[in-house]
């Protein structure tokens, strides 16, 4: 374990168009090689696509619900006890829940071949909003893994 001081938590800056920290985190998750303007174009284009498909609703609220649906509540962490490694189920902190949900949505959108990233991201967000899609399936797999290893919960510390 490190003996250095604990790193201080920095606040995430709000997004300039929607004034939302969640949108800012989504842009940072989409961003590759420091190209923030490209990531913003992709995310804002995805929001335009979401608005076109659902004209009555707000895309920020849809993103919030999609992230809430894709958040894992519990996950397994490897713990080494007496020469054996156990997958111990642990509760996930809220910040990590959001990070994992955004990462899964963006990675599955990136994995969709044959369509532009903004359309793939919009469809992945809409599917997570409706409670289906790859990010929801990934969350369910994580929950199943934690459920299967519930017998090792006493190794938690």
KOLROSE-860272 format. One record per residue: x, y, z of N, C-alpha, C, CB in turn. Coordinates in pm, whole numbers, padded with zeros to 5 digits, always signed. Glycine has a CB too. Example, Ala and Ser with C-alpha at 12.3 -4.5 7.8 and 13.67 -1.06 7.14 Angstrom:
2
+01319-00569+00780+01230-00450+00780+01320-00330+00780+01131-00447+00905+01285-00225+00708+01367-00106+00714+01290+00003+00787+01408-00060+00572
This chain:
157
+00084-00118+00000+00000+00000+00000+00088+00124+00000-00095+00000+00121+00047+00225-00071+00126+00346-00085+00128+00426+00045+00073+00431-00199+00242+00484+00074+00253+00567+00193+00239+00714+00160+00385+00541+00264+00220+00742+00032+00204+00883-00007+00066+00932+00030+00228+00901-00159+00046+01062+00015-00083+01120+00053-00190+01079-00048-00073+01274+00061-00313+01085-00003-00427+01050-00087-00447+01158-00193-00556+01033-00002-00476+01119-00316-00499+01216-00423-00630+01288-00396-00502+01147-00562-00631+01419-00419-00753+01497-00397-00846+01479-00516-00721+01647-00375-00976+01475-00487-01078+01456-00591-01104+01591-00657-01210+01396-00532-01089+01595-00789-01115+01719-00862-01259+01719-00912-01017+01736-00980-01319+01836-00911-01455+01849-00961-01455+01849-01113-01521+01977-00906-01553+01783-01172-01565+01779-01317-01627+01908-01365-01648+01657-01363-01566+01970-01465-01620+02094-01520-01750+02067-01593-01518+02161-01615-01840+02165-01592-01967+02148-01661-01948+02169-01811-02073+02246-01606-02032+02104-01886-02031+02115-02030-02083+02253-02071-02116+02002-02094-02022+02315-02173-02059+02454-02206-02192+02466-02278-01952+02516-02290-02238+02363-02345-02364+02373-02419-02485+02339-02332-02361+02280-02539-02477+02231-02256-02591+02187-02174-02573+02216-02026-02613+02040-02194-02454+02261-01985-02423+02292-01845-02448+02172-01754-02506+02412-01797-02399+02057-01798-02417+01932-01724-02283+01863-01706-02517+01840-01797-02258+01815-01584-02134+01742-01561-02140+01603-01623-02106+01731-01410-02260+01545-01634-02274+01413-01694-02238+01417-01843-02418+01360-01676-02282+01522-01913-02248+01535-02055-02097+01557-02070-02326+01654-02120-02038+01633-01977-01894+01654-01981-01818+01523-01962-01853+01755-01873-01867+01439-01871-01803+01308-01851-01821+01218-01972-01861+01240-01727-01936+01227-02037-01958+01150-02159-01862+01194-02269-02104+01164-02206-01845+01325-02284-01751+01378-02385-01610+01328-02354-01754+01534-02387-01570+01331-02227-01436+01284-02191-01420+01134-02214-01407+01317-02046-01528+01058-02199-01521+00914-02224-01510+00885-02373-01644+00844-02165-01580+00964-02454-01575+00945-02600-01440+00989-02656-01689+01023-02668-01378+01088-02592-01256+01150-02644-01141+01051-02656-01215+01265-02555-01072+01058-02770-00951+00979-02793-00839+01071-02837-00976+00869-02898-00720+01045-02787-00601+01120-02823-00615+01271-02800-00566+01095-02967-00693+01311-02701-00705+01452-02665-00788+01536-02760-00573+01510-02655-00862+01474-02850-00941+01549-02949-01080+01576-02891-00951+01471-03084-01087+01678-02808-01211+01707-02737-01318+01764-02830-01186+01804-02624-01280+01848-02925-01380+01907-03015-01446+01799-03101-01314+02015-03106-01370+01700-03142-01428+01588-03218-01525+01510-03130-01317+01495-03271-01486+01486-03004-01574+01413-02912-01702+01493-02886-01501+01384-02779-01690+01625-02874-01809+01709-02853-01901+01702-02973-01769+01855-02825-01845+01703-03093-01927+01693-03214-02003+01561-03218-01840+01706-03340-01936+01453-03177-02000+01321-03176-02115+01319-03075-01897+01210-03142-02090+01368-02953-02191+01364-02847-02309+01455-02881-02129+01405-02711-02280+01577-02928-02388+01669-02962-02467+01619-03083-02333+01810-02991-02399+01554-03177-02469+01492-03290-02559+01379-03244-02369+01441-03392-02511+01301-03146-02594+01194-03090-02717+01252-03021-02513+01109-02991-02700+01364-02951-02814+01429-02885-02914+01482-02988-02766+01544-02794-02863+01534-03101-02953+01578-03208-03033+01461-03264-02874+01647-03320-02967+01346-03280-03035+01226-03328-03140+01179-03228-02934+01114-03355-03107+01184-03100-03203+01145-02996-03322+01241-02997-03135+01145-02856-03297+01370-03013-03406+01468-03018-03495+01446-03140-03351+01610-03020-03433+01405-03252-03512+01380-03372-03601+01256-03355-03419+01362-03494-03550+01153-03285-03628+01031-03265-03735+01050-03157-03536+00915-03227-03705+01129-03055-03800+01156-02945-03815+01307-02930-03751+01092-02810-03898+01371-03013-03906+01518-03008-03967+01572-02879-03987+01567-03125-04045+01494-02807-04112+01544-02687-04022+01544-02564-04236+01463-02659-03912+01467-02567-03831+01453-02446-03697+01524-02458-03808+01306-02416-03635+01546-02344-03506+01614-02335-03394+01511-02344-03496+01695-02202-03294+01530-02432-03187+01429-02445-03102+01414-02318-03097+01467-02560-03092+01519-02237-03014+01508-02113-03085+01413-02015-02995+01649-02048-03218+01423-02008-03293+01334-01920-03286+01189-01970-03439+01379-01911-03287+01172-02101-03274+01037-02158-03137+00980-02124-03294+01040-02312-03031+01062-02136-02896+01017-02101-02889+00980-01953-02791+01125-02133-02950+01063-01867-02947+01035-01723-03016+00903-01690-03015+01150-01646-03131+00879-01749-03203+00753-01726-03126+00634-01782-03343+00759-01789-03063+00653-01899-02985+00545-01960-02867+00508-01869-02933+00587-02100-02799+00608-01816-02686+00581-01727-02734+00516-01597-02609+00712-01696-02849+00563-01545-02904+00502-01423-02939+00355-01447-03028+00579-01376-02992+00325-01565-03028+00186-01597-02905+00098-01613-03111+00181-01723-02794+00154-01664-02675+00074-01693-02578+00065-01575-02603+00133-01812-02607+00136-01465-02515+00136-01351-02512+00002-01279-02554+00245-01252-02392-00052-01253-02384-00174-01171-02387-00138-01023-02256-00255-01206-02467-00206-00946-02476-00177-00802-02372-00257-00723-02617-00209-00749-02335-00373-00776-02241-00461-00706-02151-00527-00811-02316-00569-00620-02025-00547-00776-01930-00611-00868-01837-00700-00788-01850-00506-00950-01757-00780-00857-01662-00866-00788-01522-00809-00801-01667-01010-00844-01445-00823-00694-01305-00784-00695-01222-00903-00651-01279-00661-00604-01108-00920-00711-01021-01033-00678-00951-01004-00545-00916-01057-00791-00962-01099-00452-00894-01090-00323-00811-01216-00306-00997-01073-00205-00685-01198-00267-00596-01313-00247-00594-01348-00099-00452-01282-00300-00637-01468-00068-00643-01513+00071-00574-01649+00079-00791-01522+00123-00461-01652+00147-00391-01778+00172-00353-01855+00047-00475-01865+00258-00306-01787-00055-00262-01854-00177-00371-01877-00279-00202-01982-00142-00495-01854-00243-00605-01869-00338-00665-01731-00368-00715-01966-00282-00709-01713-00490-00772-01588-00529-00922-01609-00539-00714-01536-00665-00998-01525-00468-01143-01534-00466-01202-01409-00531-01195-01551-00322-01312-01428-00602-01389-01316-00655-01488-01275-00547-01462-01352-00790-01461-01165-00480-01542-01122-00366-01639-01014-00412-01452-01070-00251-01770-01032-00392-01866-00929-00431-01856-00808-00339-02008-00985-00429-01854-00689-00399-01845-00565-00323-01939-00462-00384-01699-00511-00322-01988-00371-00300-02071-00263-00350-01984-00164-00426-02146-00192-00235-02041-00102-00530-01967-00012-00616-01995+00131-00572-02005-00033-00766-01892+00214-00553-01916+00355-00522-01989+00425-00637-01782+00427-00493-02064+00529-00606-02151+00595-00703-02070+00650-00821-02230+00708-00637-01954+00708-00792-01873+00765-00899-01825+00657-00996-01752+00839-00841-01787+00542-00942-01745+00431-01028-01863+00373-01104-01677+00321-00945-01981+00370-01044-02101+00324-01114-02123+00406-01240-02224+00332-01023-02116+00538-01226-02136+00627-01342-02028+00606-01446-02138+00774-01297-01903+00595-01401-01792+00575-01494-01807+00446-01573-01659+00575-01419-01843+00337-01504-01859+00209-01572-01974+00214-01671-01882+00098-01471-02086+00276-01632-02201+00284-01721-02167+00362-01847-02319+00349-01650-02101+00477-01831-02062+00557-01948-01962+00481-02034-02003+00692-01903-01866+00415-01972-01765+00340-02047-01828+00228-02128-01658+00283-01953-01922+00156-02066-01988+00046-02138-02070+00099-02254-02077-00034-02043-02144+00207-02234-02226+00263-02342-02137+00306-02458-02308+00384-02291-02027+00376-02428-01939+00426-02535-01867+00311-02604-01836+00526-02477-01819+00212-02528-01746+00101-02590-01836+00016-02680-01683+00012-02483-01959-00008-02638-02050-00086-02721-02094-00006-02843-02171-00130-02641-02105+00126-02828-02136+00210-02944-02020+00208-03043-02167+00355-02901-01899+00210-02990-01780+00207-03077-01768+00072-03146-01653+00236-02995-01816-00033-03084-01809-00166-03143-01908-00189-03255-01830-00269-03038-02007-00102-03268-02105-00117-03377-02040-00072-03507-02234-00034-03349-02024-00165-03596-01961-00133-03724-02069-00103-03829-01870-00249-03772-02032-00025-03926-02124+00004-04036-02208+00129-04016-02215-00110-04056-02191+00199-03903-02265+00323-03883-02173+00425-03819-02392+00300-03795-02207+00552-03835-02127+00659-03778-02134+00652-03626-02174+00797-03830-02032+00703-03559-02025+00694-03413-02141+00769-03348-01892+00750-03363-02183+00883-03407-02291+00958-03342-02423+00882-03348-02307+01095-03406-02450+00811-03459-02572+00731-03467-02563+00610-03373-02597+00685-03612-02445+00548-03369-02427+00431-03282-02441+00471-03135-02288+00366-03307-02384+00587-03098-02395+00634-02960-02540+00668-02926-02305+00757-02938-02610+00731-03019-02751+00766-02995-02835+00640-02977-02806+00850-03112-02813+00540-03060-02893+00417-03048-02858+00340-02921-02873+00327-03171-02731+00342-02882-02691+00273-02758-02752+00343-02636-02537+00268-02746-02754+00476-02636-02816+00552-02526-02965+00523-02521-02791+00704-02542-03031+00522-02637-03175+00495-02640-03207+00352-02593-03230+00518-02781-03123+00257-02631-03146+00120-02587-03127+00107-02436-03052+00023-02660-03024+00174-02382-03003+00169-02237-03118+00241-02165-02867+00234-02200-03171+00346-02226-03286+00419-02170-03409+00328-02161-03319+00543-02256-03425+00240-02262-03539+00150-02265-03516+00022-02183-03571+00113-02408-03396+00007-02125-03369-00109-02042-03325-00231-02119-03488-00143-01963-03271-00211-02237-03220-00323-02316-03090-00279-02381-03324-00370-02424-03028-00366-02457-02903-00331-02524-02783-00393-02456-02887-00181-02529-02667-00366-02512-02544-00431-02468-02498-00385-02330-02435-00406-02567-02513-00256-02299-02469-00205-02169-02552-00266-02056-02480-00051-02165-02681-00284-02080-02767-00346-01979-02731-00493-01962-02917-00331-02018-02700-00560-02073-02659-00700-02066-02528-00714-01987-02642-00757-02208-02435-00621-02009-02308-00623-01936-02331-00603-01786-02213-00513-01990-02421-00509-01751-02455-00487-01610-02513-00615-01548-02555-00371-01595-02601-00682-01623-02661-00805-01572-02556-00915-01553-02771-00853-01667-02458-00921-01644-02349-01020-01629-02268-00993-01502-02257-01017-01752-02240-00865-01477-02164-00828-01357-02242-00865-01232-02130-00677-01357-02374-00838-01233-02458-00872-01119-02467-01023-01098-02598-00814-01138-02476-01100-01209-02481-01245-01198-02352-01301-01140-02507-01307-01335-02239-01244-01182-02109-01288-01131-02099-01261-00981-01993-01215-01207-02147-01146-00938-02145-01113-00795-02239-01206-00718-02185-00966-00772-02354-01236-00777-02451-01325-00711-02394-01467-00697-02583-01330-00791-02323-01512-00801-02267-01646-00799-02156-01660-00695-02213-01682-00936-02088-01550-00664-01977-01555-00569-02015-01499-00432-01859-01478-00624-02144-01501-00401-02191-01448-00274-02134-01526-00155-02343-01450-00269-02094-01649-00177-02040-01731-00069-01906-01676-00018-02022-01874-00116-01839-01597-00099-01709-01542-00058-01720-01401-00002-01614-01543-00175-01841-01358+00028-01862-01220+00077-01794-01196+00211-02011-01190+00089-01769-01303+00288-01706-01283+00419-01557-01247+00406-01721-01410+00504-01500-01256+00286-01361-01214+00264-01349-01064+00240-01302-01288+00146-01462-00994+00239-01462-00850+00215-01395-00778+00331-01607-00797+00195-01313-00678+00301-01256-00593+00405-01225-00458+00352-01132-00656+00464
